[in-house]
Amino acid sequence: MCSPFLKFFSVAACALLISTLASAQSEQLRVCADPDNMPFSNSNKQGFENSIAQIVARALGEQLTYVWQRMGRGFVREYLNAGKCDLLVGIPSNFRPVLTTTPYYRSTFYFVSRRDRNLQLASFDSPELRGLKVGVQVVEEEYAPPGQALARRGLQNEIVGFDTTGNGAGSIVCAVADRKIDAAVVWGPLAGYFAREYQKALQLTPVNVAIDPPALPFAYSISMGVRKGNVALRDSLERVLREQKSAIQTVLDSYGVPRVPLENSVPAISGN
């Protein structure tokens, strides 16, 4: 026959075990990330967003875990809102489907060209663009904003599309370096990262407008995103962004991420 003490001890031990398991679960920071999207993230945790996620998790005192999934249509609904993960490390600051932090960097699209060509490209209205082969990124079977801007100016025949995902991430920059195309217009973090290998051969020039009329954005402020309603995590992230600002900027520098000054207004982005 068990003594009352042993019964109490058994119940207490069980309660402690349940509490410990619950605590361990609550101390996980589950990050939604693309497994093959350098320089942002990959499953080997080599991207700059992987490094920033580690800084955040350490500052929060939580264990960093990943939910690996390509981010396409329906991602927020099926993963973030479904509770499969808690955090998006890099998302446009005004991305309406999620609750975002204040931005921690801002970048724009960059003209990439060879230095020995001495092209003076900064605007989509530059007369030098006519007759050039200009690379642009293709996103979900559509041209990224630079391609749309060029097409509106009657330069659709000059456009060469590149899929810059997975193993082809750096293909658009390499094509300029290898003289397969004359120039390219590339999203800043990707341009800066892959151009590092060709520093002496390539030059990067920021697109000189944030928005091309009537409403095509080129510059984006980047924040962290959480589920709508998860104000507690958002507020914790705000504290981390303030306290770890220098460490995060050092990571961005080490990956060659070019930035432009942060502004109060950011382009609105819709999605699901």
C-alpha positions in Angstrom: 0.0 0.0 0.0 1.4 3.4 -1.1 1.9 6.0 1.6 0.3 9.4 1.2 3.7 10.9 0.8 4.6 8.7 -2.2 1.2 9.5 -3.8 2.0 13.2 -3.3 5.5 12.8 -4.7 4.2 11.0 -7.8 1.6 13.6 -8.5 4.1 16.4 -8.0 6.7 14.8 -10.2 4.1 14.4 -13.0 3.1 18.0 -12.7 6.8 19.1 -12.8 7.3 17.0 -15.9 4.3 18.5 -17.7 5.4 22.0 -16.7 8.9 21.4 -17.9 7.7 20.1 -21.3 5.3 23.0 -21.7 8.1 25.4 -20.8 10.4 23.8 -23.3 7.8 24.2 -26.0 7.1 27.8 -25.2 10.8 28.6 -25.4 11.1 27.7 -29.0 11.2 30.4 -31.6 9.9 28.7 -34.8 11.0 30.6 -37.9 9.4 30.2 -41.3 12.2 30.1 -43.9 13.0 29.1 -47.5 15.3 26.1 -47.6 17.1 27.3 -50.8 17.0 31.0 -51.2 20.5 32.5 -50.8 21.6 35.0 -49.7 18.5 35.1 -47.5 18.3 31.6 -46.1 18.9 27.9 -46.8 18.6 24.6 -45.0 22.3 24.8 -44.1 21.6 28.1 -42.2 24.1 30.0 -44.4 21.9 33.0 -45.2 21.9 36.4 -43.6 18.4 35.9 -42.4 19.5 32.7 -40.7 22.2 34.7 -38.9 19.7 37.4 -37.8 17.3 34.8 -36.6 20.1 33.4 -34.4 20.7 36.8 -32.9 17.0 37.2 -32.2 16.6 33.8 -30.6 19.7 34.3 -28.4 18.4 37.7 -27.3 15.0 36.3 -26.4 16.6 33.3 -24.6 14.7 30.9 -26.9 15.7 27.8 -28.9 15.8 28.5 -32.6 14.0 26.0 -34.8 13.0 26.2 -38.5 10.0 25.3 -40.6 11.4 25.0 -44.0 9.1 25.9 -46.9 9.2 27.9 -50.0 7.3 31.2 -49.6 4.7 31.5 -52.3 1.0 32.1 -52.6 -1.0 31.0 -49.5 2.2 30.7 -47.4 1.0 33.1 -44.6 -2.4 31.3 -44.4 -1.1 27.8 -44.4 1.9 28.2 -42.2 2.1 31.4 -40.2 -1.6 31.8 -39.5 -2.0 28.0 -39.0 0.4 28.2 -36.1 3.1 26.0 -37.7 5.7 28.8 -37.2 5.9 32.1 -35.4 8.2 34.5 -37.3 9.2 35.7 -40.8 12.6 37.3 -40.5 12.4 39.5 -43.7 9.2 40.8 -45.0 8.2 44.2 -46.6 7.2 46.5 -43.7 3.7 47.2 -45.0 2.9 43.6 -46.0 -0.7 43.6 -44.9 -1.4 39.9 -44.1 1.0 40.0 -41.1 1.9 42.1 -38.1 5.2 43.7 -38.7 7.9 45.3 -36.6 9.6 48.7 -37.4 12.0 48.1 -40.4 15.6 47.1 -39.7 16.9 47.9 -43.2 15.8 49.4 -46.5 17.1 48.5 -49.9 16.2 49.1 -53.5 16.9 47.7 -57.0 20.3 48.2 -58.4 21.7 48.5 -62.0 24.5 46.0 -62.3 27.0 46.7 -65.2 30.6 46.1 -66.0 33.0 48.8 -65.0 34.8 48.7 -68.4 31.5 49.5 -70.2 31.3 52.8 -68.3 27.5 52.8 -68.6 25.9 55.7 -66.7 22.7 53.9 -65.6 20.6 55.3 -62.8 17.2 55.8 -64.4 14.8 53.7 -66.5 14.7 56.8 -68.8 18.4 56.6 -69.5 18.9 56.6 -73.3 21.8 54.2 -72.9 19.3 51.4 -72.2 18.1 51.3 -75.8 19.8 48.5 -77.7 21.2 46.8 -74.5 20.4 43.4 -73.3 19.1 44.1 -69.8 18.5 41.2 -67.3 15.5 41.4 -64.9 14.3 38.9 -62.3 11.2 36.8 -63.0 8.9 36.2 -60.0 6.2 33.6 -60.3 6.1 33.9 -64.1 6.0 37.7 -64.0 8.7 40.3 -64.4 9.8 42.0 -61.2 9.1 45.8 -61.0 12.1 46.7 -63.2 10.9 44.6 -66.0 7.5 46.2 -65.9 9.1 49.7 -65.9 11.2 48.9 -68.9 8.3 47.4 -70.8 6.2 50.5 -70.2 8.9 52.5 -71.9 8.8 50.3 -74.9 12.0 48.4 -74.0 10.4 44.9 -73.8 12.7 43.7 -76.6 15.7 44.5 -74.5 14.6 42.4 -71.5 16.1 39.1 -70.7 14.4 37.3 -67.8 16.2 35.3 -65.1 14.9 32.9 -62.5 16.9 33.9 -59.4 15.7 31.1 -57.1 17.6 28.0 -55.9 20.8 27.2 -57.8 20.1 30.0 -60.3 20.0 32.8 -57.6 23.2 34.4 -58.9 22.7 33.7 -62.5 21.6 37.2 -63.4 24.7 38.8 -61.9 27.0 36.2 -63.4 25.5 36.9 -66.8 26.7 40.5 -66.6 30.1 39.5 -65.4 30.4 37.0 -68.3 29.2 39.5 -70.9 26.2 37.4 -71.7 24.0 40.5 -71.1 25.0 44.2 -71.0 23.4 45.1 -67.7 20.8 44.0 -65.2 18.4 45.4 -62.6 18.5 43.3 -59.5 17.0 43.5 -55.9 19.7 45.0 -53.7 20.5 42.1 -51.3 20.9 39.6 -54.1 22.9 42.0 -56.3 25.3 43.0 -53.4 25.9 39.4 -52.3 26.6 37.9 -55.7 28.6 40.9 -57.0 31.1 40.5 -54.2 32.9 37.8 -56.3 33.3 40.4 -59.2 34.1 43.5 -57.2 36.7 44.8 -59.6 34.6 44.0 -62.7 31.1 45.1 -61.7 29.5 48.3 -60.5 26.2 48.7 -58.7 24.1 51.9 -59.0 20.9 52.3 -57.1 17.7 53.0 -59.1 17.2 56.6 -58.4 13.4 56.5 -57.7 11.6 54.8 -54.9 8.3 54.6 -56.8 7.9 54.8 -60.6 4.6 56.6 -61.5 1.9 55.8 -61.2 2.6 53.4 -58.3 5.3 50.9 -59.0 7.7 50.6 -56.0 11.4 49.9 -56.2 12.6 50.6 -52.7 11.3 48.5 -49.8 11.7 48.8 -46.0 12.2 45.3 -44.5 10.8 44.2 -41.2 10.1 41.0 -39.2 6.6 39.6 -39.4 4.4 37.6 -37.0 0.8 36.5 -36.9 -1.8 39.3 -36.6 -2.7 39.5 -32.9 0.6 38.2 -31.7 1.5 41.6 -30.2 3.6 40.1 -27.4 6.1 38.6 -29.8 6.1 41.7 -32.0 6.8 43.9 -29.0 9.6 41.5 -27.9 11.1 41.7 -31.4 11.0 45.5 -31.3 13.1 45.4 -28.1 15.6 43.0 -29.7 15.8 45.2 -32.9 16.7 48.2 -30.7 19.2 46.3 -28.5 20.8 44.3 -31.3 20.8 46.9 -34.0 24.6 47.0 -34.3 24.9 43.2 -34.5 22.2 43.0 -37.2 23.8 45.8 -39.3 27.1 43.9 -39.0 25.5 40.8 -40.5 24.0 42.8 -43.4 27.4 44.4 -44.1 29.1 41.0 -44.1 26.8 39.7 -46.8 27.2 42.8 -48.9 23.6 43.9 -48.5 23.4 47.5 -49.9 21.0 49.8 -48.1 19.3 53.2 -48.6 18.2 55.4 -45.8 15.1 54.3 -43.9 12.0 56.4 -44.5 8.7 56.8 -42.6 6.6 55.7 -45.6 6.8 52.3 -47.2 5.0 50.8 -50.2 1.9 48.8 -49.3 2.1 45.1 -50.3 -0.9 42.8 -50.4 -0.9 39.1 -50.3 -2.2 36.0 -48.6 
